[in-house]
Structure formats: structure tokens, C-alpha cells
Amino acid sequence: MNEYDNWFSREGEERYIRLRKEVQRRLGRERQETDSMVRRQIYEVLAQEASQAYLPVRERVRIGSRIFYALRGLDILQPLLEDEAITEIMVNGPDHIYVEYRGKMIRTKGHFESLQRLADVIQQIVGSINRRVNEANPIVDARLADGSRVNVILPPVALNGPILTIRKFRKEPIRVKDMIHWGTFTEEAADFLRYLVENRYNIFVCGGTGAGKTTLLNVLSNFIPEEERVITIEDAAELRLSSLENVITLETRNGALDGRGRITMRDLIRTSLRARPDRIIVGEVRGAEALDMLSAMNTGHEGSLSTGHANSTQDMISRLETMVLMGADLPMEAIRQQIASAIDIFVYIARGRGGQRMVTEISQVLGMTDGQVKMESLFSWREGKLLRTEAKLHRRKERGG
């Protein structure tokens, strides 16, 4: 982090801007510059600068890297993306950049040289996956080429300038043994979750923002037998089912300003049923698509997985009820019956103050009692770890085909 912050001294900033403009001027003659062309021009400009004024080797490397990132990467965000100790990048306008570094929130000395430069980087990100963000459509979810999750909020919704949040995707996928080592769950709980997935229980993972729901979903997907056909459905594709071959990845699409061409989560869930999936994985339910997800789980797609935001497993049931009502005017008892028959297991994952993620509860859905969805805890967080309760796992529900 100190090396990165050293980029932003006043003297270094002025020199960087001047030399970057010179490189851009020279590249203007090239019809289609490659990375090697850009690096060559940067080297020549820096060599010329060093012949005219004192330029330490470390400064030359620093300026050269920053120019290259500006022309071929995501500008000052690129080194932050490449630092594996950084898990999240938060840009609050051009002058305030924060990172989560080794589990702690830190403000960097980094800043964009102008508001326009930040806007250009945002358009570069969303444009790479054919999405659109502007004043008329100021909120968008996107992803980087490596799968990192991106959220953008523009003025006039964001009052302190364009907001850009990047939740980084690890180059090496997280494995079960990693989560056991970190204390996310015990080996016994991991074996139990493997049993649930292999035996096609419908599982719903819930937790707060940044708790690790998608990471856990990726880990659970490793337990799916490799011969099965799986369809993933997400707003912005970030699931990485590296252990499976027969995988279809579907992603929503923003429409035109009048809504034409828009493809929603509901559309994708409905069409996925015609693609003969063995299992469906819905990255995160937020609205009316909850009804379609529950219907899919109830009609022969055993072993499906999904996630949602909630403060507890019981809270997740209430949120699912609300989301279903967004899509259909159904009696509450019918909605609860749908939830009780579709979902077998709720897994709750939380994030501690130090940044540690831990599964704190695994509960089974027993059915309906007095008009309410009845659950029973199979694993609960006690004595600083996830421990088995005395309750026994019930057989997977019989559902319609």
C-alpha cells in the first residue's frame, strides 16, 4: 500500500500527467496499438526524460507502470486489483478511494486526475459486458473479466460523485479445506453439506452484505456430481463452477430506455426450465423472481441452490414472502406452503468484526405448523464454532415433477 500511495505526490503527479500525454501523442500515429507498442513508447519517453532530468529508477518504474495502467488497464485501480491482499475497492467520487486490505478498511492516497477520468473508467467497465449506465439509468451491476463484482451508482442518485464498488474475485478458487482452515465451518459440517448437495436437497444460503454467500455457493457447487447439467442464473455472472463441465451460465440484460430488450431474472429462470437442467443455481433472489425459483425447486429440479440477503434464517423466510408478493397476489398461507415444500435447508453465513466469515446455522425446514414455516436447527454456532445439534436430518421432501 505504501508503494501505491507514493504515486500521488504533487511533483510526481505533474510529471506523470506530462509524460502520459507525450506517450498518448506518439501513440496517436499508430492505427492499432498493442501492449508491446505501448510499452515501447513508454520506455522511449522515460528514457528521454531521464536524459534531461534526474529520474531515479524506482520513479521511472512507478511512472511507467501508471502510464501503462492508464492506457491499457483501469488506471489507478489496476494495481489495487492486482494486489491479492485487497478484497474490495470502494471509490467515492474521484478523490476518495478506500480498500479492504487484509480485512481492514483503509483510505488510500489515490485519486483520479479528474471527474471525467473516473467516468471514463466506469464506462470502460460496464461497456465491456454490453451494459449501459447514465443519468437515465444511474445504477448498474457489472463484472470484470476475472469475475470480480462491480456496482456503479451515478449522480443524480449519488450526491458525492460517481460511486464505484468492486468486490474482487480470487484468482485461485476457494476450496472446502480453505473454509475449514479459516474456521468458516468445521470438517463435520463440511461433510454434512457435501451429503446434502450430493443427495439433492434444495439449499438456500442467506446472510448479510459481504458475508460470503456467493463464495459459499461456489464451494457447495464443488459437491455436485460432474455428470449433471447445471444452469446458473445471475444479475452479473460471478459464479465459477470449475469442477463441472456441463454448465450453462445465464446473465440478465438491461434494456433500452423504453424497456425493450430487457431480460430479467424471471425470464431466465423460466427459460432455463426448457433447457433440461438437473439443477438450477440462482445467484441471488431480490424480487419477484423468488416465486419462479420456488416453483422450479418444487417441480422436479432437486438439488437446486440460491442465496438471499437476510439477518437470520427466520428473517429470510419473511423476505421470501415479501418477494413472492412482488410477483403474484397470493394468500400468505399459500406462499408459506410454497416455501416449506420447495426449500429443504437454510444455511446462514455471517461476517465477524475482524472480517472472518463463519456459517452460524444450518437448519432444516420441517413443513407448516399453525400457518407458519417450521424449522429446526441441525448445526448452530456455540463455543466459537459450528457444532451439531441433537436434531436428526429428515428425508428429502417428495415433490411434484
Residue pairs with C-beta under 8 A, 6 or more apart in sequence:
1 83
1 99
1 101
1 106
1 108
3 62
4 79
4 80
4 83
4 108
4 109
4 110
5 108
5 109
5 110
6 12
6 62
7 13
7 16
7 62
7 66
7 76
7 109
7 110
8 109
8 110
8 111
12 59
12 62
12 63
13 113
15 49
15 63
16 63
16 66
16 67
17 113
19 45
19 46
19 49
19 63
19 67
20 66
20 67
20 70
20 71
22 45
23 38
23 41
23 42
23 45
23 67
23 71
24 71
26 41
26 44
26 45
27 33
27 37
27 38
27 41
27 71
30 37
35 72
38 68
38 71
38 72
39 68
42 64
42 67
42 68
43 64
46 55
46 60
46 63
46 64
49 55
50 60
65 79
66 76
69 75
69 76
69 78
69 79
70 76
74 81
74 121
74 124
74 125
75 112
75 117
75 121
76 97
76 110
76 111
76 112
77 89
77 91
77 97
77 121
77 166
80 86
80 89
80 97
80 99
80 108
80 110
81 89
81 144
81 148
81 166
81 168
83 101
84 170
84 171
85 101
85 102
86 99
86 100
86 101
86 168
87 100
87 101
87 103
87 167
87 168
88 99
88 100
88 165
88 166
88 167
88 168
88 210
89 97
89 98
89 99
89 164
89 165
89 166
89 168
90 97
90 98
90 99
90 100
90 164
90 165
90 166
91 97
91 98
91 118
91 162
91 163
91 164
91 165
92 98
92 160
92 161
92 163
93 115
93 118
93 160
93 161
93 162
93 163
94 111
94 112
94 113
94 114
94 115
94 117
94 118
94 161
94 162
95 111
95 112
96 107
96 111
97 107
97 108
97 110
97 111
98 105
98 106
98 107
98 108
99 105
99 106
99 108
100 106
100 355
103 354
103 355
103 356
104 355
112 118
112 121
115 161
115 162
118 161
118 162
118 164
119 162
121 164
122 133
122 152
122 154
122 162
122 164
123 133
125 142
125 144
125 150
125 152
125 164
126 132
126 133
126 140
126 142
126 150
126 152
128 142
128 144
128 145
129 142
129 143
129 236
129 251
130 253
131 140
131 142
131 253
131 254
132 140
132 254
133 139
133 140
133 152
133 154
134 154
135 154
135 155
135 156
136 257
137 254
137 257
138 153
138 154
138 155
138 156
138 157
138 158
139 151
139 152
139 153
139 154
139 157
140 151
140 152
140 254
141 149
141 150
141 151
141 152
141 235
141 236
142 150
142 151
142 152
142 236
143 149
143 150
143 236
143 237
143 238
144 150
144 166
144 169
146 169
146 171
147 169
147 237
147 238
147 240
148 166
148 167
148 168
148 169
148 238
149 166
149 167
149 169
149 214
149 236
149 238
150 164
150 165
150 166
150 167
150 236
151 163
151 164
151 165
152 162
152 163
152 164
152 165
153 162
153 163
154 162
154 163
155 161
155 162
167 210
169 238
169 240
173 218
173 240
173 242
174 215
174 218
174 219
175 219
175 222
176 190
176 194
176 219
176 222
179 185
179 190
179 216
179 219
180 186
180 187
180 190
182 356
182 357
183 356
183 358
183 385
184 212
184 216
184 349
184 356
184 357
184 358
184 359
185 193
185 358
185 359
185 379
185 386
186 385
186 386
186 387
188 388
189 359
189 362
189 379
189 386
189 388
192 362
192 378
192 379
192 388
193 220
193 223
193 347
193 362
194 223
196 203
196 344
196 345
197 203
197 220
197 223
197 224
197 303
197 305
198 223
198 224
198 225
199 303
199 396
200 279
200 302
200 303
200 396
201 302
201 303
201 344
201 345
201 396
202 297
202 302
202 303
202 304
202 305
202 342
202 343
202 344
202 345
203 220
203 304
203 305
203 306
203 343
203 344
203 345
203 346
203 347
204 305
204 306
204 307
204 308
204 316
204 343
204 345
204 346
204 347
205 213
205 216
205 217
205 220
205 305
205 306
205 307
205 308
205 346
205 347
205 348
205 349
206 213
206 307
206 308
206 309
206 310
206 312
206 313
206 315
206 316
206 346
206 347
206 348
206 349
207 213
207 307
207 309
207 310
207 348
207 349
207 350
207 351
208 309
208 310
208 311
208 350
208 351
209 309
210 351
211 349
211 350
211 351
211 357
212 349
212 351
212 357
213 284
213 307
213 308
213 349
214 238
214 239
214 283
214 284
214 307
215 357
216 347
216 349
216 359
217 239
217 281
217 283
217 305
217 307
218 239
218 240
218 241
220 305
221 230
221 239
221 241
221 243
221 244
221 281
221 305
222 242
222 243
224 230
224 241
224 243
224 244
224 279
224 303
226 243
226 244
226 245
227 246
228 244
228 246
228 278
228 279
228 303
229 246
229 247
229 248
229 276
229 277
229 278
229 279
230 241
230 244
230 246
230 247
230 248
230 277
230 278
230 279
230 280
230 281
231 247
231 248
231 249
231 250
231 272
231 275
231 277
231 279
231 280
231 281
232 239
232 241
232 247
232 248
232 249
232 250
232 280
232 281
232 282
232 283
233 250
233 265
233 268
233 269
233 272
233 280
233 281
233 282
233 283
234 249
234 250
234 251
234 252
234 282
234 283
234 284
235 251
235 252
235 265
235 283
235 284
235 286
236 251
236 252
237 249
237 250
237 251
237 283
238 283
239 249
239 281
239 283
241 247
241 281
248 272
248 275
248 277
250 268
250 271
250 272
251 268
252 263
252 264
252 265
252 267
252 268
253 261
253 262
253 263
254 262
255 261
255 262
255 263
256 262
264 289
265 282
265 285
265 286
265 287
265 289
265 292
266 288
266 289
266 292
266 327
269 280
269 282
269 289
269 292
269 293
269 296
270 292
272 280
272 296
273 280
273 296
273 299
273 301
277 301
278 301
278 303
279 301
279 302
279 303
279 304
279 305
280 293
280 296
280 297
280 301
280 304
280 305
281 304
281 305
281 306
282 289
282 293
282 304
282 305
282 306
282 307
283 306
283 307
284 306
284 307
284 308
284 309
285 293
285 306
285 307
285 308
285 320
285 323
286 308
286 309
286 323
287 323
287 326
287 327
288 323
288 324
288 326
288 327
288 328
289 323
289 327
290 308
290 320
290 323
290 324
290 326
290 327
291 323
291 324
291 327
291 328
291 338
292 327
293 304
293 306
293 342
294 320
294 324
294 338
294 339
294 342
294 343
295 338
295 342
296 304
297 304
297 342
297 343
297 399
298 338
298 341
298 342
298 399
298 400
299 399
299 400
299 401
300 399
300 400
300 401
302 396
302 399
308 316
308 319
308 320
309 319
310 316
310 319
310 348
312 348
312 361
313 346
313 348
313 361
313 363
313 375
314 375
316 346
316 348
317 336
317 339
317 373
317 375
320 335
320 339
321 332
321 335
321 336
321 339
324 330
324 335
324 338
324 339
325 335
330 338
332 371
333 371
336 368
336 371
336 372
336 373
337 368
339 365
339 373
340 365
340 367
340 368
340 373
340 374
341 367
341 397
341 399
342 399
343 365
344 364
344 365
344 396
344 397
345 362
345 363
345 364
345 365
345 378
346 361
346 362
346 363
346 365
346 375
347 359
347 361
347 362
348 359
348 360
348 361
348 362
348 363
349 357
349 358
349 359
349 360
350 357
350 358
350 359
350 360
351 357
352 358
358 381
358 386
359 379
359 381
359 386
360 380
360 381
360 386
361 377
361 379
361 380
361 381
362 377
362 378
362 379
362 386
363 375
363 376
363 377
363 378
364 375
364 376
364 378
364 391
364 393
364 394
365 373
365 374
365 375
366 374
366 375
366 376
366 394
367 373
367 374
368 374
376 391
377 389
377 391
378 388
378 389
378 391
378 393
379 386
379 387
379 388
379 389
380 386
380 387
380 389
381 387
